[in-house]
Amino acid sequence: MASPAGNREGISVWAPFATDAQLEARGERSPLERDAGGWWRWREGPLRPGEDYAFRIDGDGPFPDPRSPWQPAGVHGPSRVLDHDEFVWSDAHFQSRPLGAAVLYELHVGTFTSEGTFESAIARLDHLVNLGVTHVQLMPVAEFLGDYGWGYDGVCPYAPHDAYGGPNGLKTLVNACHQRGLGVLLDVVYNHLGPSGNYLPRFGPYLTGRYPTPWGSSINFDGPYSDEVREYFIGNALMWLRDYHIDGLRLDAVHAIVDLSATHFLEELATRVDELKARLGRHLILIAESDLNDPRIVRPWELGGFGLDAQWSDDIHHALHTVLTGERTGYYSDFGSLADLAASMTQPYVYAGQHSQHRQRRHGRPVSGLSAHRFLAYLQNHDQLGNRARGERMAHLTSSERAKLGAALILLSPYVPMLFQGEEWGASSPFEYFVDFASEPELGEAVRSGRMREFASFGWSPEEISNPTDRATFERSKLKWREIREPAHAEMHDWYRQLIALRHRASAFTTGRLDLTRVDFNAEEQWICVHSEGAAVACNFDVRERSIPVGADRDRLLLASRADVRPGEDGRARLPGETVAVFGDATVE
């Protein structure tokens, strides 16, 4: 499998159905020679780093390289040769923390800072270190149409977005993270490609109409010629981990990856990453996003699973979100009770074979024998904010007191916690869906009208829905770092810092032992108490004071969202309304 043009194997392209292929470079067109397996190769020696090139297939084009490492002129422009060996790394001895000890922080490069670049993000890394974060998770950075967007409509999977700073900008950010002890995870999209600049079908059968997705044609992982297609995406994953020193990948919406092969693409990807891990001597992880509630995704491949390290768990989010906000529309209609929330604290799938009213069918299967470290829990993420009419955060939907309860349940849960940028100080800026389709207005109108149809199930009217093609929508979503010094935001930031510090120092919250987690709750009085080995997290969702059983031996108050909380008698604690308190016994450090 050829690497992207640069320092390894020179210029080549897979086009199995083509009768003629040419290279455009240095102001000339040169014929490519057909090789075995549908590959076309340029035999005249490698291009130099920094040179631009493109391909013509059967007279059509020019098209960028499917494995283009750099697209400085955007998705429709020529590719540029890159030599990965030219970058000087200083992270030879860095190892990221294992997931069991991790606190993840999801960020979007374009809105994380006012400049919206890889290098500008470096100035904020010390904030994350001081907060207690261990891993930065970047939303997709593969080249997409326009200067700004979420990144899930990328069409050049091998090329870091040039408007963010291109290949060297990404490497500089990763290197800076490693210098500060931060691991880096990258969101990648292997279930579809964006609507503009997707030239892969001009080269070969990368897509198939057999399994439609919400975004159009799916990737051809199991049909004719799929061996090379699978290798294309596996090679992409290995490139990020090897050439950009990324410590792990988050795989977008794997439920939309349909593969009926005997060896599923995800299993093959996991085994190849394991091989690379052994070769590099570095911890590498794969995290899936899936709405299937199927534990096979994270079961070891030796036990019949796909062998991924972890997955996002939306059920935990939905169960907590509905209790905090009272929302019950759309997919939230399946949740809303304290019983659901209690279940989510001991089982990552609230729906593990039960009938789902929202889906009108049974959903999920039980999790057994798996560590909680296989599942990510979060109060907010890009989807749960951006897939709202106005991108509202928890700070917009409920009181700061209730938001503190939510933060405590996530950060002190048995699962791997993840924050979304700005959550830690209750940022005022929303995170809305935005795209830069100014050059293709008809595409922008299709996106806008599609969003309106999608949001109908939530009861949002058209006038409530932000226009994703308006640049103001993007600008509104940028973090306002100055507000972190304001009293209310500073108080929330301090709360998050204390919660994360407690998680890091108290092993009761990081065992991953779901069998050691027990939950008491009272639906009428609106309280819940999550017990782990030696500790209890008591949450009063009611506005009235409640007496909550925390355990007779847990007489140490470790942390509370209000100063007037004290351990009570007979193993009970009296908590004021909308308060959370953490209690521990003598074993909790």
C-alpha positions in Angstrom: 0.0 0.0 0.0 1.5 3.3 -1.1 1.9 6.0 1.4 0.9 9.6 0.7 3.2 11.3 -1.7 6.5 12.3 0.0 9.3 10.5 1.6 8.3 6.8 1.3 7.2 5.3 -2.0 6.8 8.1 -4.5 3.8 8.8 -6.6 1.2 6.1 -7.2 -2.6 5.9 -7.3 -5.2 3.1 -7.3 -7.6 3.3 -10.2 -8.6 -0.3 -11.2 -11.1 0.7 -13.9 -9.1 3.4 -15.6 -7.7 2.9 -19.1 -5.4 5.9 -18.8 -3.9 7.8 -15.9 -1.6 10.8 -15.9 0.3 12.9 -13.4 0.1 16.7 -13.6 3.2 18.3 -12.0 5.8 20.9 -12.9 3.6 22.3 -15.6 3.5 19.0 -17.5 1.4 15.9 -17.9 3.2 12.6 -17.6 1.7 9.1 -18.3 1.5 6.7 -15.4 2.3 3.0 -15.9 -0.3 0.4 -15.0 0.8 -2.1 -12.4 -0.7 -5.1 -10.7 -3.9 -4.8 -8.8 -5.2 -1.7 -10.5 -2.3 0.6 -9.4 -0.7 3.2 -11.6 2.8 4.4 -10.8 5.1 7.2 -11.9 8.5 5.8 -12.7 10.5 9.0 -13.2 11.6 9.4 -9.5 9.9 11.2 -6.6 8.7 14.7 -6.5 10.3 17.0 -4.0 8.7 18.1 -0.8 6.6 21.2 -1.4 5.8 20.4 -5.1 2.2 20.4 -6.2 0.7 17.6 -8.3 -2.7 16.1 -9.4 -4.0 13.2 -11.4 -6.0 12.9 -14.6 -8.1 9.7 -15.0 -9.3 8.8 -18.5 -8.9 12.4 -19.5 -10.9 13.8 -16.6 -9.5 16.0 -13.9 -7.2 17.3 -12.5 -8.1 15.6 -9.3 -6.2 15.7 -6.0 -4.5 12.5 -4.8 -6.8 10.2 -2.7 -3.9 10.0 -0.3 -3.0 13.6 -0.5 -1.0 14.6 2.6 -1.6 18.3 2.1 -4.2 20.4 0.4 -3.1 24.1 0.7 -5.5 25.2 -2.0 -8.5 23.4 -0.5 -10.5 20.3 -1.5 -10.6 21.1 -5.2 -6.9 22.1 -5.5 -3.8 20.1 -6.3 -2.0 18.0 -3.7 1.3 18.9 -2.2 4.2 16.6 -1.5 5.1 16.3 2.2 8.1 14.7 3.8 7.1 13.5 7.3 10.8 13.1 8.3 11.5 16.8 8.1 9.6 17.6 11.3 11.7 17.5 14.5 9.9 15.8 17.4 10.9 16.1 21.0 8.5 13.5 22.5 10.6 10.3 22.2 10.0 9.2 25.8 6.3 10.3 26.1 3.7 7.7 27.0 0.0 8.7 27.4 -1.9 7.6 30.5 -4.1 4.5 30.3 -7.8 5.1 29.9 -8.4 4.0 33.5 -6.5 7.0 34.7 -7.7 9.4 32.0 -9.8 12.5 31.9 -10.5 13.5 28.3 -11.2 16.9 26.9 -12.9 17.2 23.6 -12.2 20.4 21.6 -12.9 21.9 18.2 -9.8 23.6 16.8 -11.7 26.3 15.0 -13.6 27.6 18.1 -11.2 26.7 20.9 -9.4 30.0 20.4 -10.2 33.2 18.6 -7.6 32.4 16.0 -8.9 28.9 15.4 -5.6 27.2 14.6 -3.5 24.3 15.8 -0.7 26.6 17.0 -3.0 29.1 18.8 -4.4 26.2 20.9 -1.0 25.6 22.4 -1.4 28.8 24.5 -4.3 27.1 26.3 -2.7 23.8 27.1 -1.4 24.8 30.5 -5.0 25.6 31.4 -5.9 21.9 30.7 -2.9 20.6 32.6 -3.9 22.7 35.6 -7.4 21.5 35.4 -6.2 17.9 35.6 -7.0 16.8 32.0 -4.9 13.9 30.7 -5.9 13.7 27.0 -7.0 16.2 24.4 -9.5 14.8 21.9 -9.6 16.8 18.6 -12.7 16.9 16.5 -11.9 15.9 12.9 -9.2 17.8 11.2 -9.1 16.1 7.7 -9.4 18.6 4.9 -13.0 19.7 4.3 -14.7 22.4 2.1 -14.2 26.0 3.3 -12.3 27.5 6.2 -14.4 26.4 9.1 -16.8 23.6 9.9 -17.2 20.7 12.3 -15.0 18.5 10.2 -17.3 15.5 9.7 -17.7 16.3 6.0 -14.0 15.8 5.3 -13.0 14.5 1.9 -9.2 14.2 2.1 -8.7 11.9 5.0 -4.9 12.0 4.9 -4.5 15.8 4.8 -4.8 18.0 8.0 -7.0 21.0 7.3 -4.9 23.8 5.9 -6.9 26.6 7.5 -6.1 25.2 10.9 -2.3 25.1 10.1 -1.8 22.1 7.9 0.5 19.1 8.6 3.2 20.9 10.5 0.7 22.9 12.6 -0.9 19.6 13.8 2.5 18.1 14.5 3.5 21.2 16.5 0.3 21.0 18.6 0.8 17.3 19.3 4.4 17.8 20.2 3.4 20.6 22.6 0.8 18.4 24.2 3.3 15.7 24.8 5.8 18.1 26.3 3.1 18.9 28.9 2.2 15.3 29.5 -1.1 15.4 27.6 -2.1 12.6 25.3 -3.8 13.4 22.0 -6.8 11.6 20.5 -8.1 12.4 17.0 -11.7 12.0 15.8 -11.7 10.2 12.4 -14.6 9.5 10.0 -14.7 6.2 8.3 -18.4 5.8 7.7 -18.9 8.4 4.9 -17.3 11.3 3.0 -18.3 14.9 2.6 -20.6 16.2 -0.2 -18.0 18.5 -1.9 -14.6 17.6 -3.1 -15.1 13.9 -2.8 -13.2 12.6 -5.8 -12.7 9.1 -4.6 -15.4 7.6 -6.9 -13.5 9.0 -9.9 -10.6 6.7 -9.0 -12.3 3.5 -7.9 -15.2 1.8 -6.0 -14.6 3.4 -2.6 -18.4 3.9 -2.1 -21.4 1.6 -2.4 -25.1 2.2 -2.6 -25.9 -1.1 -0.9 -26.1 0.4 2.6 -27.5 3.9 2.6 -26.4 6.3 5.4 -27.9 9.6 6.6 -25.0 11.2 4.7 -25.4 9.3 1.4 -23.5 6.3 0.1 -21.5 4.2 2.6 -18.0 3.0 2.3 -17.4 -0.2 0.4 -15.9 -2.4 3.1 -17.3 -5.7 2.0 -18.1 -5.6 -1.8 -15.9 -6.2 -4.9 -12.6 -4.5 -4.7 -13.1 -3.8 -1.0 -9.6 -5.1 0.0 -8.0 -1.9 -1.3 -10.7 0.3 0.2 -10.2 -1.3 3.6 -6.5 -0.8 3.3 -7.0 2.8 2.4 -8.8 3.6 5.7 -6.6 1.3 7.8 -3.5 3.0 6.3 -5.1 6.4 7.2 -5.5 5.3 10.8 -1.9 4.0 11.0 -0.6 7.3 9.4 -2.2 9.5 12.2 -0.7 7.2 14.9 2.7 6.8 13.3 3.5 10.1 11.4 1.6 12.5 13.6 2.3 10.8 16.9 -1.4 10.7 17.8 -2.1 8.5 20.8 -5.5 7.2 19.8 -8.4 7.6 17.5 -12.1 8.2 18.1 -14.1 6.4 15.3 -17.2 8.4 14.4 -20.5 6.6 14.2 -19.3 3.0 13.7 -22.9 1.8 13.5 -22.9 3.3 10.0 -20.0 1.1 9.0 -21.7 -1.9 7.4 -19.4 -4.8 6.8 -20.7 -8.4 6.4 -17.2 -9.9 6.0 -16.1 -12.7 8.2 -13.6 -10.3 9.7 -15.2 -7.0 10.3 -13.3 -3.8 9.3 -13.2 -2.7 13.0 -11.6 -6.0 14.1 -9.0 -5.8 11.3 -8.3 -2.2 12.2 -7.9 -3.1 15.9 -5.4 -5.9 15.1 -3.4 -3.7 12.8 -3.2 -1.0 15.5 -2.1 -3.6 18.0 0.7 -4.5 15.6 1.8 -0.9 15.3 1.6 -0.5 19.0 4.1 -3.3 19.5 6.3 -1.9 16.8 6.4 1.6 18.2 6.4 0.7 21.8 3.6 3.2 22.6 0.2 3.1 24.1 -2.4 3.4 21.3 -6.1 3.3 21.8 -9.3 3.1 19.6 -12.6 4.6 20.9 -15.8 4.0 19.0 -19.0 6.1 18.8 -21.9 3.7 18.5 -25.6 3.8 19.2 -26.0 0.0 19.0 -25.5 -0.7 22.7 -23.6 -3.7 21.6 -20.7 -4.7 23.9 -19.0 -6.8 21.1 -17.5 -3.5 19.9 -15.2 -3.4 23.0 -14.8 -7.1 23.7 -11.3 -8.3 22.9 -11.1 -9.8 19.5 -9.8 -13.0 21.0 -13.2 -13.4 22.7 -15.2 -12.8 19.5 -15.4 -9.0 19.8 -14.0 -6.3 17.6 -11.3 -5.4 20.1 -11.7 -1.7 20.4 -10.6 -0.2 23.7 -13.6 1.9 24.6 -16.8 3.5 23.3 -19.0 6.5 24.0 -22.1 5.8 26.0 -25.0 8.1 25.1 -27.3 6.3 27.5 -25.4 7.7 30.5 -25.6 11.2 29.0 -29.3 10.9 28.2 -30.3 9.5 31.6 -28.4 12.4 33.3 -29.5 15.1 30.9 -33.2 14.4 31.2 -33.1 14.4 35.0 -31.2 17.7 35.1 -33.2 19.6 32.5 -36.6 17.8 32.3 -36.4 17.5 28.5 -38.3 14.6 27.1 -38.5 15.2 23.3 -36.8 13.2 20.5 -34.5 10.5 21.7 -34.8 11.9 25.2 -38.3 10.4 25.3 -36.8 7.0 26.4 -35.3 8.5 29.5 -36.2 10.9 32.4 -36.5 8.9 35.6 -34.1 8.6 38.5 -34.3 4.8 38.0 -32.8 5.3 34.5 -30.0 7.4 36.0 -29.4 4.9 38.8 -29.2 2.1 36.2 -26.7 4.1 34.1 -24.3 4.3 37.0 -23.9 0.5 37.2 -24.5 -0.4 33.6 -23.4 1.8 30.6 -26.4 0.7 28.6 -29.7 1.7 30.1 -31.3 -0.1 27.2 -29.8 -3.6 27.2 -32.6 -5.6 25.4 -35.6 -3.6 26.6 -38.2 -2.1 24.3 -37.4 1.5 23.2 -40.4 3.7 22.7 -38.3 6.1 20.6 -37.0 3.3 18.3 -40.2 1.2 18.5 -38.2 -2.0 19.0 -36.0 -3.7 21.5 -32.6 -2.1 21.8 -29.2 -3.2 23.0 -27.8 -6.2 24.9 -26.4 -6.5 28.5 -22.9 -5.7 29.4 -21.2 -8.3 31.5 -17.6 -9.0 32.5 -16.3 -5.7 31.1 -14.5 -2.9 33.0 -16.2 0.5 33.2 -12.9 1.8 31.6 -14.4 0.5 28.4 -17.0 3.2 28.4 -16.8 7.0 28.2 -19.2 9.2 30.2 -20.0 12.8 29.6 -22.3 15.6 30.6 -21.8 17.4 27.3 -20.1 16.7 23.9 -20.1 18.2 20.4 -23.2 16.2 19.3 -25.4 16.9 22.4 -24.7 20.6 22.1 -24.4 21.1 18.3 -27.4 19.0 17.5 -29.7 21.4 19.3 -31.5 24.3 17.6 -29.2 26.9 19.3 -26.3 24.8 20.5 -27.2 25.4 24.2 -24.9 24.2 26.9 -25.9 22.8 30.3 -25.2 26.2 31.7 -28.0 27.6 29.4 -30.5 24.8 30.2 -30.4 24.6 34.0 -29.0 26.2 37.1 -25.3 26.2 38.0 -26.2 24.2 41.1 -27.8 21.4 39.0 -24.9 21.5 36.5 -22.5 20.9 39.4 -24.5 17.8 40.3 -24.1 16.5 36.8 -20.4 17.2 36.7 -19.9 15.3 40.0 -21.8 12.2 38.7 -19.7 12.1 35.6 -16.3 12.9 37.0 -16.7 10.6 40.0 -18.4 7.8 38.0 -16.7 4.4 37.4 -16.4 5.3 33.7 -13.8 7.3 31.8 -15.0 10.9 32.0 -14.9 13.4 29.1 -15.5 17.1 29.1 -16.3 19.4 26.2 -14.4 22.6 25.7 -15.6 25.4 28.0 -17.8 23.1 30.1 -15.4 23.5 33.0 -16.2 27.1 33.5 -19.9 27.1 32.3 -18.9 28.9 29.1 -21.5 31.3 27.8 -20.8 30.7 24.2 -23.0 28.0 22.6 -21.6 25.3 20.3 -23.8 25.4 17.2 -23.5 23.5 13.9 -21.8 25.5 11.2 -20.4 25.0 7.7 -18.5 27.3 5.3 -20.3 26.5 2.1 -20.1 30.1 0.8 -18.5 28.9 -2.5 -21.4 26.4 -3.0 -24.6 28.1 -1.8 -26.9 25.3 -3.1 -25.1 22.9 -0.8 -25.5 25.3 2.1 -29.3 25.5 1.4 -29.6 21.7 1.4 -27.8 21.6 4.8 -30.0 24.3 6.3 -33.3 22.7 5.1 -32.1 19.3 6.3 -31.4 20.6 9.8 -35.0 21.9 10.0 -36.4 18.5 9.0 -34.2 16.7 11.5 -35.2 19.0 14.4 -38.9 18.5 13.8 -38.9 15.6 16.3 -37.7 17.8 19.0 -40.5 20.3 18.5 -38.2 23.2 17.5 -39.7 25.7 15.1 -37.7 26.9 12.0 -37.2 30.4 13.6 -35.5 28.8 16.6 -32.9 27.0 14.4 -29.6 28.8 13.7 -28.5 29.1 10.1 -25.4 26.8 9.9 -24.2 28.6 6.8 -24.1 32.0 8.4 -20.5 32.9 9.6 -22.1 34.5 12.7 -23.1 31.0 13.8 -19.4 30.0 13.8 -18.3 33.1 15.5 -20.8 32.8 18.3 -19.5 29.3 19.0 -15.9 30.5 19.9 -14.9 30.3 23.5 -14.6 33.6 25.4 -11.6 32.8 27.6 -11.7 36.2 29.4 -14.9 35.2 31.2 -13.2 32.5 33.1 -12.1 35.2 35.6 -15.7 36.3 36.3 -17.0 35.1 39.7 -19.7 32.7 38.5 -17.5 31.1 35.9 -14.5 31.0 38.2 -16.6 29.2 40.8 -17.6 26.6 38.3 -14.0 26.2 37.1 -12.9 25.6 40.7 -15.6 23.0 41.2 -14.4 21.0 38.1 -10.8 21.3 39.2 -11.6 20.0 42.7 -13.7 17.1 41.2 -10.9 16.0 38.9 -8.3 16.3 41.6 -10.4 14.1 43.8 -10.8 11.5 41.0 -7.0 11.4 40.5 -6.1 11.0 44.1 -8.9 8.6 45.3 -8.7 5.1 43.8 -12.3 4.5 44.7 -13.3 6.4 41.6 -10.9 4.7 39.1 -11.2 1.0 39.8 -13.5 0.5 36.8 -15.3 -2.2 38.9 -19.0 -2.0 38.1 -19.6 -4.9 40.5 -18.4 -2.7 43.3 -20.8 0.2 42.4 -24.2 0.3 44.1 -26.8 3.0 43.8 -29.6 4.0 46.2 -32.3 6.5 45.1 -35.7 7.8 46.1 -37.8 9.0 43.2 -40.3 10.8 45.3 -37.7 12.7 47.3 -35.5 13.2 44.2 -32.1 12.0 45.5 -29.6 9.5 44.4 -26.4 8.1 46.1 -23.7 6.3 44.2 -21.6 4.0 46.4 -18.2 2.8 45.4 -15.6 1.1 47.5 -15.1 3.4 50.4 -16.9 6.4 49.0 -20.4 7.8 48.3 -21.5 10.5 46.0 -24.8 11.9 47.3 -27.0 14.1 45.0 -30.1 16.0 46.0 -32.0 17.0 42.9 -34.9 18.4 44.9 -35.1 22.1 45.9 -35.8 21.0 49.5 -33.3 19.6 52.0 -33.1 15.8 52.0 -31.6 13.2 54.3 -29.6 10.7 52.3 -28.0 7.5 53.5 -24.3 7.6 52.7 -23.1 4.8 55.0 -22.2 4.7 58.7 -18.5 4.3 58.0 -18.3 7.2 55.5 -18.0 10.0 58.0 -15.5 12.1 56.1 -16.7 14.9 53.9 -14.4 14.9 50.9 -16.0 17.6 48.8 -19.4 19.4 48.5 -20.9 22.0 46.2 -22.1 24.0 49.3 -20.2 24.9 52.4 -23.0 24.0 54.8 -23.0 20.3 54.1 -21.9 18.0 57.0 -22.0 14.3 57.7 -25.1 13.4 59.7 -26.0 10.8 62.3 -26.7 7.1 61.7 -24.9 7.1 58.4 -27.1 9.8 56.8 -26.3 13.2 55.6 -28.6 16.2 55.3 -28.1 18.0 52.0 -29.7 21.3 51.1 -31.6 21.5 47.9 -29.7 21.0 44.6 -26.5 20.0 46.3 -24.0 17.2 45.8 -21.6 16.0 48.5 -18.9 13.3 48.5 -18.2 11.2 51.6 -15.5 8.6 52.2 -14.2 6.3 54.9 -10.6 6.1 56.3 -9.3 4.2 53.2 -10.1 7.0 50.8 -7.0 9.1 50.3 
